[in-house]
């Protein structure tokens, strides 16, 4: 009660006054919102700095908006700091968390985005989209893909989701899903020549050569004359075995765009030694030295130079280029904090051995009677050749390097929060059967048996038998120097973190050898081991033994490898040549120059004995 001249007078209720008269906070927020609408970020930043230290309940809004403005002012570290402060506030609301997560995504800090999104309940479509996108950009495709599939199913009219699903699925090499999604994307927009060109490239990845040619024609009819159109034409001709036309197309692309790395790669792969001249080498060398801004392209330039020097017999210079390419790759992995971790590999093997050695917790198995064939081992160990010989028999259909089993592993990782090997005994037979059926459906493996030649399934052999107890496994091994040198000489995807340093690849080789030996002891009647060097020395004899294991009749014509294949890998060009023991000698000239690789292999060979315990 207030008084005037000792007489009490009525006053307005304090709460009513707050409602009727804007507070200092509300006036400040209104001024800030005005600055933001006008994109006057400098003014908004100074205004928000005055509010951020406040103890007002809406301090979270000030901090999150401060992060938003700081990002627009390119103050990325400050923006990140403000978001972390806002997230630590008490009684934070889902709407605030959603805004913070969106800012983490905008800052390309996907780890924090994922952590924040997981706190939001309930999660709306936009937030679910952020989660899938963050997993995708972080490289965790196995977790991103099912999220995008759900989004696409529930929101089929959203072109952004359709396009992003196609990108995610293509990254996971689920080309069937990628093609379906991009086809839908084209239906939802007015496609340009560039869109048809991208679809042509995607169809080519999915080995749909004729459909790719149709989309390429559409793009050209709409005026597409870019070097990328020539490049796709080069890829089509390479896949079809028209190597001279492929080289011609790649040269046309380079004339328009000298730094087009994939075109240089095709030329280096396909050109015959007699067609290599000093001018070609000088052009590629100039390109390598002039265009250094893109590490992926730089890596391919160096690998292409190495390939050309190999064909000329200049192994010292070739090895120099191989090391330069792999150094670039390693630095890229290092920046992404994704370098090879030897201890993690060894721990993973220990977990595998523990899971399948345990009698009390032995994994259950599916009742599936399907009998797929899996060809596993190190990359470049001969998996493509063995796959082609079996496919030539007509008894089974090759599905190439299917990503379906890795996807199943990712699904189990999600269900058991990254600890699925410790809980394999909890997976029921019905669950294994359901996973087996999803594999069969994804690979359209209903009647004819399929051949899955994904080398990395070596790590999943025990799980393969949980899905398919009647599966047949073929394990490939090869001379350690040859297989490691072969891998070092090629540009492998980022998931192959071991493939760019001599010490890492030597370690990975001998850890893979541990697994080959272990699986052979655990499943002796279900696994057939092939030493690739011995196979090349006597292919008919070894093939007969293999076909007896598979239960197939043998015919010498199966060794004819000229048949066209749509499963193009690094090895496909060699596979189309007649089988010869000379292939085993291909990498021996490097024996004199790759001394660091020899030392690494010798060291890891000694370490293997102390680690090999079952």
C-alpha positions as CSV (number, residue, x, y, z in Angstrom):
1,X,0.0,0.0,0.0
2,X,1.3,3.5,-1.0
3,X,0.4,6.7,0.8
4,X,0.0,10.3,-0.4
5,X,-0.2,13.0,2.4
6,X,-0.5,10.1,4.8
7,X,-3.6,8.9,2.9
8,X,-3.5,5.4,1.4
9,X,-4.0,5.2,-2.3
10,X,-4.7,2.2,-4.6
11,X,-2.0,0.8,-6.7
12,X,-2.1,-1.6,-9.7
13,X,-1.3,-5.3,-9.0
14,X,2.4,-6.0,-9.7
15,X,1.7,-9.0,-11.9
16,X,-0.9,-7.0,-13.9
17,X,1.7,-4.3,-14.4
18,X,4.2,-6.8,-15.8
19,X,1.6,-8.0,-18.3
20,X,0.6,-4.5,-19.4
21,X,4.0,-2.9,-19.5
22,X,6.8,-4.6,-21.4
23,X,9.8,-5.5,-19.3
24,X,13.3,-4.4,-20.1
25,X,14.0,-8.0,-21.2
26,X,11.0,-8.1,-23.6
27,X,12.0,-4.7,-25.0
28,X,15.6,-5.9,-25.5
29,X,14.4,-9.1,-27.2
30,X,12.1,-7.1,-29.5
31,X,15.0,-4.8,-30.5
32,X,17.2,-7.9,-31.2
33,X,14.5,-9.6,-33.3
34,X,14.3,-6.4,-35.3
35,X,18.1,-6.4,-35.9
36,X,17.9,-10.1,-36.9
37,X,15.1,-9.5,-39.4
38,X,17.2,-6.8,-41.0
39,X,20.2,-9.1,-40.9
40,X,22.1,-6.5,-38.8
41,X,24.2,-9.1,-37.1
42,X,26.8,-6.8,-35.6
43,X,24.1,-4.8,-33.7
44,X,22.3,-7.9,-32.7
45,X,25.5,-9.4,-31.4
46,X,26.3,-6.4,-29.1
47,X,22.6,-6.4,-27.9
48,X,22.7,-10.1,-27.1
49,X,26.0,-9.9,-25.2
50,X,24.3,-7.6,-22.7
51,X,21.5,-10.2,-22.1
52,X,23.6,-13.4,-22.0
53,X,25.0,-12.9,-18.5
54,X,21.4,-12.4,-17.2
55,X,19.8,-14.9,-14.8
56,X,16.5,-14.4,-16.5
57,X,14.6,-17.7,-17.2
58,X,14.8,-17.0,-20.9
59,X,18.6,-16.7,-20.8
60,X,18.7,-19.9,-23.0
61,X,17.1,-18.0,-25.8
62,X,19.7,-15.3,-25.6
63,X,22.6,-17.7,-25.6
64,X,21.2,-19.8,-28.5
65,X,20.5,-16.7,-30.6
66,X,23.9,-15.3,-29.7
67,X,25.4,-18.5,-31.2
68,X,23.2,-18.0,-34.3
69,X,24.5,-14.5,-34.8
70,X,28.1,-15.5,-34.0
71,X,27.9,-18.1,-36.7
72,X,26.7,-15.5,-39.2
73,X,29.7,-13.3,-38.2
74,X,32.0,-16.3,-38.8
75,X,32.8,-16.5,-35.1
76,X,32.5,-20.3,-35.1
77,X,34.3,-21.1,-31.9
78,X,32.3,-18.5,-30.0
79,X,29.1,-19.9,-31.5
80,X,30.0,-23.4,-30.3
81,X,30.8,-22.1,-26.8
82,X,27.4,-20.3,-26.5
83,X,25.6,-23.4,-27.6
84,X,27.3,-25.5,-25.0
85,X,26.4,-23.0,-22.3
86,X,22.8,-22.9,-23.4
87,X,22.5,-26.7,-23.4
88,X,23.8,-26.8,-19.8
89,X,20.9,-24.6,-18.5
90,X,18.3,-26.1,-16.2
91,X,14.9,-27.0,-17.4
92,X,15.7,-26.6,-21.0
93,X,12.7,-27.1,-23.3
94,X,12.5,-29.4,-26.5
95,X,12.1,-26.3,-28.7
96,X,15.3,-24.9,-27.3
97,X,17.1,-28.2,-27.9
98,X,15.8,-28.3,-31.4
99,X,17.2,-24.8,-32.1
100,X,20.5,-25.7,-30.6
101,X,20.7,-28.9,-32.6
102,X,20.0,-27.0,-35.8
103,X,22.8,-24.6,-35.0
104,X,25.2,-27.5,-34.4
105,X,24.2,-28.9,-37.9
106,X,24.8,-25.4,-39.4
107,X,28.2,-25.3,-37.8
108,X,28.9,-28.8,-39.2
109,X,29.5,-30.1,-35.7
110,X,27.5,-33.3,-36.2
111,X,28.7,-35.2,-33.1
112,X,27.2,-32.5,-30.8
113,X,24.1,-32.3,-33.0
114,X,23.5,-36.0,-32.6
115,X,24.1,-35.9,-28.8
116,X,21.6,-33.0,-28.5
117,X,19.0,-34.5,-30.8
118,X,18.9,-37.7,-28.7
119,X,17.6,-35.6,-25.7
120,X,14.6,-34.3,-27.7
121,X,11.3,-36.0,-26.9
122,X,9.1,-36.3,-28.8
123,X,11.1,-35.9,-32.0
124,X,9.3,-34.3,-34.9
125,X,10.0,-34.9,-38.6
126,X,12.4,-31.9,-38.9
127,X,14.5,-33.1,-36.0
128,X,14.5,-36.7,-37.2
129,X,15.8,-35.2,-40.5
130,X,18.6,-33.4,-38.7
131,X,19.5,-36.7,-37.0
132,X,19.8,-38.6,-40.3
133,X,21.7,-35.8,-42.0
134,X,24.2,-35.6,-39.0
135,X,24.8,-39.3,-39.1
136,X,25.3,-39.1,-42.9
137,X,27.8,-36.2,-42.7
138,X,29.6,-37.8,-39.9
139,X,30.1,-40.8,-42.1
140,X,27.9,-43.2,-40.1
141,X,25.9,-44.3,-43.2
142,X,24.6,-47.4,-41.5
143,X,22.6,-45.3,-39.0
144,X,21.7,-42.6,-41.5
145,X,20.1,-44.9,-44.1
146,X,17.2,-46.4,-42.0
147,X,16.3,-42.9,-40.8
148,X,16.1,-41.5,-44.3
149,X,14.1,-44.5,-45.4
150,X,11.5,-43.8,-42.7
151,X,11.4,-40.1,-43.6
152,X,11.0,-41.0,-47.3
153,X,8.1,-43.4,-46.5
154,X,6.2,-40.9,-44.3
155,X,7.1,-37.7,-46.3
156,X,7.2,-38.8,-49.9
157,X,6.4,-35.4,-51.3
158,X,9.6,-33.7,-49.9
159,X,12.2,-33.4,-52.7
160,X,15.0,-32.6,-50.2
161,X,14.4,-35.9,-48.3
162,X,14.2,-37.9,-51.6
163,X,17.5,-36.3,-52.9
164,X,19.3,-36.8,-49.6
165,X,18.1,-40.4,-49.3
166,X,19.6,-41.1,-52.8
167,X,22.9,-39.6,-51.6
168,X,23.0,-41.6,-48.4
169,X,21.9,-44.9,-50.1
170,X,24.5,-44.4,-52.9
171,X,27.2,-43.9,-50.3
172,X,26.1,-47.1,-48.7
173,X,26.1,-48.7,-52.2
174,X,22.4,-49.5,-51.8
175,X,21.9,-48.4,-55.4
176,X,18.4,-49.8,-55.7
177,X,17.1,-47.4,-53.0
178,X,19.3,-44.6,-54.3
179,X,17.8,-44.9,-57.8
180,X,14.2,-45.2,-56.5
181,X,14.7,-42.0,-54.3
182,X,16.4,-40.0,-57.1
183,X,13.7,-41.0,-59.5
184,X,11.1,-39.7,-57.1
185,X,13.1,-36.5,-56.7
186,X,13.0,-35.9,-60.4
187,X,9.2,-36.4,-60.3
188,X,8.9,-33.7,-57.6
189,X,10.9,-31.0,-59.4
190,X,11.4,-29.7,-62.9
191,X,14.6,-31.5,-63.8
192,X,17.4,-29.7,-65.5
193,X,20.0,-31.2,-67.8
194,X,22.3,-31.4,-64.8
195,X,19.7,-33.4,-62.9
196,X,19.5,-36.0,-65.7
197,X,23.3,-36.1,-65.8
198,X,23.5,-36.9,-62.1
199,X,20.8,-39.6,-62.5
200,X,22.9,-41.1,-65.4
201,X,25.9,-41.2,-63.1
202,X,23.8,-42.8,-60.3
203,X,22.4,-45.4,-62.7
204,X,25.9,-46.3,-63.8
205,X,26.9,-46.9,-60.2
206,X,24.0,-49.3,-60.0
207,X,25.3,-51.0,-63.2
208,X,22.2,-50.0,-65.2
209,X,24.1,-49.1,-68.2
210,X,21.3,-48.9,-70.7
211,X,19.2,-46.7,-68.4
212,X,22.2,-44.5,-67.8
213,X,22.7,-44.0,-71.5
214,X,19.0,-42.9,-71.8
215,X,19.4,-40.3,-69.0
216,X,22.7,-39.1,-70.6
217,X,20.9,-38.6,-73.9
218,X,18.2,-36.6,-72.2
219,X,20.8,-34.4,-70.7
220,X,22.6,-33.9,-74.0
221,X,19.3,-33.1,-75.8
222,X,18.7,-30.4,-73.2
223,X,22.0,-28.9,-74.1
224,X,24.4,-30.6,-71.7
225,X,28.0,-30.3,-73.1
226,X,30.0,-30.3,-69.9
227,X,33.1,-32.5,-69.4
228,X,31.1,-34.5,-66.9
229,X,28.9,-35.8,-69.7
230,X,32.1,-36.9,-71.5
231,X,33.2,-38.5,-68.3
232,X,30.0,-40.5,-67.8
233,X,30.3,-41.6,-71.4
234,X,33.8,-42.8,-70.7
235,X,32.6,-44.7,-67.7
236,X,29.8,-46.4,-69.7
237,X,32.3,-47.5,-72.4
238,X,34.8,-48.7,-69.7
239,X,32.1,-50.8,-68.1
240,X,31.0,-52.2,-71.5
241,X,34.6,-53.1,-72.3
242,X,35.0,-50.5,-75.1
243,X,38.3,-49.3,-73.8
244,X,39.4,-47.2,-76.8
245,X,36.2,-45.3,-76.8
246,X,36.5,-44.8,-73.1
247,X,39.9,-43.3,-73.4
248,X,38.7,-41.0,-76.2
249,X,35.8,-39.8,-74.1
250,X,38.1,-39.2,-71.1
251,X,40.5,-37.2,-73.3
252,X,37.5,-35.0,-74.5
253,X,36.6,-34.4,-70.9
254,X,40.2,-33.3,-70.0
255,X,40.4,-31.0,-73.0
256,X,37.4,-29.1,-71.5
257,X,38.4,-29.5,-67.9
258,X,42.1,-30.4,-67.4
259,X,41.7,-31.0,-63.6
260,X,39.0,-33.7,-63.9
261,X,40.7,-36.4,-61.8
262,X,38.3,-39.3,-62.7
263,X,39.1,-38.8,-66.4
264,X,42.8,-39.0,-65.7
265,X,42.2,-42.1,-63.7
266,X,40.4,-43.8,-66.6
267,X,43.2,-42.9,-69.0
268,X,45.9,-44.2,-66.7
269,X,43.9,-47.5,-66.1
270,X,43.2,-48.2,-69.7
271,X,46.0,-46.8,-71.8
272,X,48.5,-49.3,-73.3
273,X,52.2,-48.8,-72.6
274,X,52.9,-48.2,-76.3
275,X,50.6,-45.1,-76.3
276,X,52.3,-43.4,-73.3
277,X,54.5,-40.5,-74.3
278,X,56.4,-37.7,-72.7
279,X,53.6,-35.2,-73.5
280,X,51.0,-37.2,-71.7
281,X,53.2,-37.5,-68.6
282,X,54.0,-33.8,-68.7
283,X,50.3,-32.8,-68.9
284,X,49.4,-35.0,-66.0
285,X,52.4,-33.8,-64.0
286,X,51.4,-30.2,-64.7
287,X,47.9,-30.9,-63.6
288,X,49.1,-32.5,-60.4
289,X,51.3,-29.5,-59.5
290,X,48.7,-26.9,-60.6
291,X,45.6,-28.1,-58.9
292,X,46.2,-28.8,-55.2
293,X,43.2,-27.3,-53.6
294,X,41.1,-30.6,-53.6
295,X,42.9,-33.4,-51.7
296,X,40.7,-36.1,-53.2
297,X,41.6,-35.0,-56.7
298,X,45.3,-34.6,-55.8
299,X,45.3,-38.2,-54.5
300,X,43.9,-39.5,-57.8
301,X,46.4,-37.4,-59.8
302,X,49.3,-39.1,-58.0
303,X,47.8,-42.5,-58.3
304,X,47.3,-42.0,-62.0
305,X,50.9,-40.9,-62.4
306,X,52.0,-44.0,-60.6
307,X,50.0,-46.2,-62.9
308,X,51.6,-44.7,-65.9
309,X,55.1,-45.1,-64.5
310,X,54.3,-48.7,-63.7
311,X,53.4,-49.3,-67.3
312,X,56.7,-47.7,-68.3
313,X,58.6,-49.9,-65.9
314,X,59.8,-46.9,-63.8
315,X,59.0,-48.4,-60.4
316,X,61.1,-46.0,-58.3
317,X,59.1,-43.0,-59.6
318,X,55.8,-45.0,-59.4
319,X,56.4,-45.7,-55.7
320,X,57.2,-42.1,-55.1
321,X,53.8,-41.1,-56.5
322,X,52.1,-43.9,-54.5
323,X,53.6,-42.5,-51.3
324,X,52.6,-38.9,-52.2
325,X,49.0,-40.1,-52.9
326,X,48.8,-42.0,-49.6
327,X,50.3,-39.1,-47.6
328,X,47.4,-36.9,-48.9
329,X,44.9,-39.6,-47.9
330,X,46.4,-40.0,-44.5
331,X,46.3,-36.2,-43.8
332,X,42.6,-36.2,-44.9
333,X,41.8,-39.0,-42.4
334,X,43.8,-37.2,-39.7
335,X,41.8,-34.0,-40.1
336,X,38.6,-36.0,-39.8
337,X,40.0,-37.8,-36.7
338,X,39.5,-41.1,-38.6
339,X,43.0,-42.7,-38.8
340,X,43.6,-46.4,-38.4
341,X,43.5,-47.6,-34.8
342,X,45.5,-50.9,-34.4
343,X,44.4,-51.4,-30.8
344,X,40.7,-51.2,-31.7
345,X,41.2,-53.8,-34.4
346,X,42.9,-56.2,-32.0
347,X,40.2,-55.6,-29.4
348,X,37.6,-56.3,-32.0
349,X,39.2,-59.6,-32.8
350,X,39.3,-60.5,-29.1
351,X,35.6,-59.7,-28.8
352,X,34.8,-61.9,-31.9
353,X,36.9,-64.8,-30.5
354,X,35.3,-64.5,-27.1
355,X,31.8,-64.4,-28.6
356,X,32.3,-67.6,-30.6
357,X,34.4,-69.4,-28.1
358,X,31.9,-69.2,-25.3
359,X,30.0,-72.5,-25.0
360,X,27.4,-71.0,-22.5
361,X,26.7,-67.9,-24.6
362,X,27.1,-69.4,-28.1
363,X,25.0,-67.5,-30.6
364,X,21.8,-69.1,-31.9
365,X,21.2,-69.6,-35.6
366,X,18.5,-69.0,-38.1
367,X,16.5,-71.9,-39.6
368,X,17.0,-70.5,-43.1
369,X,17.9,-73.2,-45.6
370,X,19.3,-70.7,-48.2
371,X,22.9,-71.4,-49.3
372,X,24.6,-68.2,-50.4
373,X,28.3,-68.2,-51.2
374,X,30.5,-65.6,-49.5
375,X,34.0,-64.8,-50.8
376,X,36.1,-63.0,-48.2
377,X,39.6,-62.0,-47.4
378,X,41.8,-58.9,-47.9
379,X,41.0,-56.6,-50.8
380,X,43.1,-57.4,-53.9
381,X,43.5,-61.0,-52.8
382,X,41.8,-62.6,-55.7
383,X,38.1,-62.4,-54.7
384,X,37.0,-61.0,-58.1
385,X,38.6,-63.8,-60.1
386,X,37.1,-66.6,-58.0
387,X,33.8,-64.8,-58.1
388,X,33.9,-64.7,-61.9
389,X,34.8,-68.4,-62.3
390,X,31.9,-69.5,-60.1
391,X,29.5,-67.1,-61.9
392,X,30.7,-68.5,-65.3
393,X,29.4,-72.0,-64.2
394,X,25.8,-70.7,-64.2
395,X,25.2,-72.2,-60.8
396,X,25.1,-68.9,-58.9
397,X,24.5,-65.3,-59.6
398,X,27.0,-62.7,-58.5
399,X,25.7,-59.7,-56.6
400,X,29.2,-58.1,-56.4
401,X,30.3,-56.5,-53.2
402,X,26.9,-56.3,-51.5
403,X,26.5,-53.7,-48.6
404,X,23.6,-55.6,-47.2
405,X,25.5,-57.6,-44.6
406,X,27.3,-54.4,-43.3
407,X,23.9,-52.8,-43.1
408,X,22.6,-55.7,-40.9
409,X,25.7,-55.3,-38.7
410,X,24.8,-51.6,-38.3
411,X,21.2,-52.5,-37.4
412,X,22.5,-54.8,-34.6
413,X,24.9,-52.1,-33.5
414,X,22.0,-49.8,-33.0
415,X,19.9,-52.3,-31.2
416,X,22.6,-53.2,-28.7
417,X,24.2,-49.7,-28.5
418,X,27.5,-50.8,-30.1
419,X,27.9,-53.9,-27.9
420,X,26.1,-56.5,-30.0
421,X,29.0,-59.0,-30.0
422,X,28.6,-59.3,-26.2
423,X,24.9,-60.0,-26.5
424,X,24.8,-62.3,-29.5
425,X,23.4,-65.1,-27.4
426,X,20.3,-62.9,-26.7
427,X,19.4,-62.8,-30.4
428,X,16.7,-65.4,-31.1
429,X,16.6,-67.8,-34.0
430,X,13.6,-66.0,-35.3
431,X,15.4,-62.7,-35.3
432,X,18.3,-64.3,-37.2
433,X,15.8,-65.7,-39.7
434,X,14.2,-62.3,-40.1
435,X,17.6,-60.8,-40.9
436,X,18.3,-63.6,-43.3
437,X,15.1,-62.9,-45.1
438,X,15.9,-59.2,-45.3
439,X,19.3,-60.0,-46.9
440,X,17.6,-62.3,-49.4
441,X,15.0,-59.7,-50.3
442,X,17.5,-56.9,-50.6
443,X,19.7,-58.9,-53.0
444,X,16.7,-60.4,-54.9
445,X,18.1,-63.8,-54.0
446,X,14.9,-65.8,-54.1
447,X,15.7,-68.9,-56.2
448,X,19.2,-68.9,-57.7
449,X,22.1,-68.9,-55.2
450,X,24.1,-65.7,-54.9
451,X,27.8,-64.9,-54.6
452,X,28.6,-62.1,-52.3
453,X,32.2,-61.0,-52.8
454,X,32.5,-58.3,-50.2
455,X,36.0,-58.9,-48.8
456,X,35.4,-57.3,-45.5
457,X,32.8,-59.9,-44.6
458,X,35.8,-61.8,-43.3
459,X,35.0,-60.0,-40.1
460,X,31.4,-61.3,-40.2
461,X,31.9,-65.0,-40.9
462,X,30.5,-66.2,-37.6
463,X,27.5,-63.9,-38.0
464,X,27.0,-65.2,-41.6
465,X,26.5,-68.7,-40.2
466,X,24.0,-67.3,-37.7
467,X,21.9,-66.1,-40.6
468,X,22.7,-68.8,-43.0
469,X,23.8,-72.1,-41.3
470,X,24.2,-73.7,-44.8
471,X,26.2,-70.9,-46.3
472,X,29.6,-71.7,-48.0
473,X,32.6,-69.4,-47.2
474,X,35.6,-69.1,-49.5
475,X,38.6,-67.4,-47.7
476,X,41.3,-65.9,-49.9
477,X,44.9,-65.3,-48.9
478,X,47.8,-64.0,-50.9
479,X,51.5,-63.2,-50.5
480,X,51.7,-60.4,-48.0
481,X,53.9,-58.1,-50.0
482,X,51.9,-58.5,-53.1
483,X,48.5,-57.9,-51.6
484,X,49.7,-54.9,-49.4
485,X,51.6,-53.3,-52.3
486,X,48.5,-53.8,-54.5
487,X,46.3,-52.0,-52.0
488,X,48.8,-49.2,-51.5
489,X,48.8,-48.5,-55.2
490,X,45.0,-47.8,-55.5
491,X,42.7,-45.1,-54.1
492,X,40.5,-46.8,-51.5
493,X,37.4,-45.3,-49.9
494,X,37.8,-43.6,-46.5
495,X,36.4,-46.6,-44.6
496,X,39.7,-48.5,-45.5
497,X,41.7,-46.4,-43.0
498,X,44.5,-49.0,-43.0
499,X,45.2,-48.6,-46.8
500,X,47.5,-45.5,-46.8
501,X,50.4,-46.3,-44.5
502,X,52.8,-49.2,-44.6
503,X,52.7,-49.9,-40.9
504,X,48.9,-49.8,-40.8
505,X,48.4,-52.1,-43.8
506,X,51.0,-54.6,-42.5
507,X,49.2,-54.7,-39.2
508,X,45.8,-55.1,-40.8
509,X,47.1,-57.9,-43.1
510,X,48.3,-60.0,-40.2
511,X,45.2,-59.3,-38.1
512,X,43.1,-60.5,-41.1
513,X,45.3,-63.6,-41.2
514,X,44.5,-64.3,-37.6
515,X,40.8,-64.2,-38.5
516,X,41.2,-66.5,-41.5
517,X,43.0,-69.0,-39.2
518,X,40.4,-68.7,-36.4
519,X,37.3,-69.1,-38.6
520,X,39.0,-72.2,-40.3
521,X,39.3,-73.8,-36.9
522,X,35.8,-72.9,-35.7
523,X,34.0,-73.9,-39.0
524,X,36.3,-76.4,-40.7
525,X,33.6,-78.1,-42.8
526,X,32.0,-74.9,-44.0
527,X,35.0,-73.0,-45.2
528,X,37.3,-73.5,-48.2
529,X,40.7,-71.7,-48.1
530,X,42.4,-70.6,-51.3
531,X,46.0,-69.4,-51.5
532,X,45.8,-67.1,-54.5
533,X,49.4,-67.6,-55.6
534,X,48.9,-71.4,-55.6
535,X,45.7,-70.9,-57.5
536,X,47.4,-69.0,-60.3
537,X,50.0,-71.7,-60.6
538,X,47.5,-74.5,-61.1
539,X,44.0,-72.9,-61.7
540,X,42.3,-76.0,-63.1
541,X,43.3,-78.3,-60.2
542,X,42.4,-75.7,-57.5
543,X,39.1,-74.9,-59.3
544,X,38.1,-78.6,-59.3
545,X,38.8,-78.8,-55.5
546,X,36.7,-75.6,-55.1
547,X,33.8,-76.9,-57.1
548,X,33.8,-80.2,-55.2
549,X,33.4,-78.2,-52.0
550,X,30.5,-76.2,-53.5
551,X,28.9,-79.3,-54.9
552,X,29.1,-78.2,-58.5
553,X,30.2,-80.0,-61.6
554,X,33.4,-78.7,-63.2
555,X,34.1,-77.7,-66.8
556,X,37.3,-76.2,-68.1
557,X,35.3,-73.6,-70.0
558,X,34.6,-71.9,-66.7
559,X,38.1,-70.5,-66.7
560,X,37.3,-68.4,-69.8
561,X,37.0,-64.9,-68.4
562,X,36.1,-62.8,-71.5
563,X,32.4,-62.6,-70.6
564,X,31.2,-59.1,-69.9
565,X,30.6,-58.3,-66.2
566,X,28.6,-55.5,-64.6
567,X,30.5,-55.9,-61.2
568,X,33.3,-53.5,-62.0
569,X,36.1,-53.2,-59.3
570,X,39.7,-52.3,-59.4
571,X,40.4,-56.0,-60.2
572,X,38.0,-56.3,-63.2
573,X,40.5,-55.2,-65.8
574,X,43.0,-57.9,-64.8
575,X,40.2,-60.5,-64.5
576,X,39.2,-60.0,-68.1
577,X,42.7,-61.2,-69.1
578,X,43.6,-64.9,-69.3
579,X,44.7,-66.4,-66.0
580,X,48.5,-66.4,-65.7
581,X,51.0,-67.0,-62.9
582,X,52.7,-63.8,-64.1
583,X,50.0,-61.9,-62.1
584,X,51.7,-63.2,-59.0
585,X,54.9,-61.5,-60.1
586,X,53.4,-58.1,-60.9
587,X,54.4,-56.4,-57.7
588,X,57.8,-58.0,-57.3
589,X,59.7,-55.1,-59.0
590,X,58.6,-52.9,-56.1
591,X,60.4,-55.3,-53.7
592,X,63.6,-53.3,-54.3
593,X,62.1,-49.9,-53.7
594,X,59.3,-50.5,-51.1
595,X,61.8,-51.2,-48.2
596,X,59.5,-49.5,-45.6
597,X,56.7,-51.9,-46.5
598,X,59.0,-54.9,-46.2
599,X,60.2,-53.8,-42.8
600,X,56.6,-53.2,-41.6
601,X,55.5,-56.7,-42.8
602,X,58.5,-58.4,-41.1
603,X,57.7,-56.6,-37.8
604,X,54.0,-57.5,-37.8
605,X,54.8,-61.1,-38.8
606,X,56.8,-61.4,-35.6
607,X,54.1,-59.7,-33.5
608,X,51.4,-62.1,-34.8
609,X,52.7,-65.1,-32.9
610,X,52.3,-63.4,-29.5
611,X,48.8,-62.3,-30.4
612,X,47.4,-65.5,-31.9
613,X,45.5,-67.2,-29.1
614,X,42.1,-68.9,-29.5
